[in-house]
Amino acid sequence: MADQAPPPQETPAKPKKKLPLTLIIVLGVALAEAGAFFAVFQYIGRGPATAAGASSQSEGESAEGEVASEAVAETKEEKGGEAKAEEGRGEAQPAAAAKEGEPGVKDGAAKGSVTGLAEVLVVKNFRVPNNKSGRLFIYDMDLSIVVTASGKERLEKTVKERNAEIADTIAQIIRRASEKTLAEDDLQALRYQIKEGLLEIIQDEKLVQRILIPRFVPIRAD
């Protein structure tokens, strides 16, 4: 009996460790954040539908903007057409007025406008002898000067005040002209000589535009 081994002693059970309170709080906060993130992701996941609606609304606004732009363009075109019509009526009125007052138009053409040309009669039924051909001819002629309308009165005054000097200058040119000069169909050389002679009296090259000799009749005198 003395040799019996003592019964094995039971190892006392270790007490279970409890989780610290701090760890529990941390885990709780982590779970709460996870739930919040999940809710946020769910909300974001519904975003494309909203974006599609916004896109549709934007397309509708764009379409409305295009319609408004077309309406504005049509309004501008209508206004432009009205303005052109008004201009056309404004241009037509002077023409109609001119047609209704034809006598007045003729009077204006006779007097000449500020920007047009006029004619000033210098000599009429003017007769000058010439014997350069070996025979005596009397040249019966009319002569006028084409002048700017703005200078018509000034030229008429000069012709009236210096009529004798102008007639003498023309007579000298006719008397010394050659047979060939007096026989030209267009009397171009004679016109040039008379113009140069008259410019010495008028002293204004821009005033005298052209020399007109509407009648030039040679009459045999021998």
Secondary structure, DSSP 4 states (H G I P E B T S, - for coil): -TTPPPPPPPPPPPPPPPPPHHHHHHHHHHHHHHHHHHHHHHHHHTHHHHHHHHHHHHHHHHHHHHHHHHHHHHHHHHHHHHHHHHHHHHHHHHHHHHHHTHHHHHHHHHH--TTSEEEEEEEEEEEEEE-TTSS-EEEEEEEEEEEEGGGHHHHHHHHHHTHHHHHHHHHHHHHH--HHHHH-SS-HHHHHHHHHHHHHHH--TTTEEEEEEEEEEEEE--
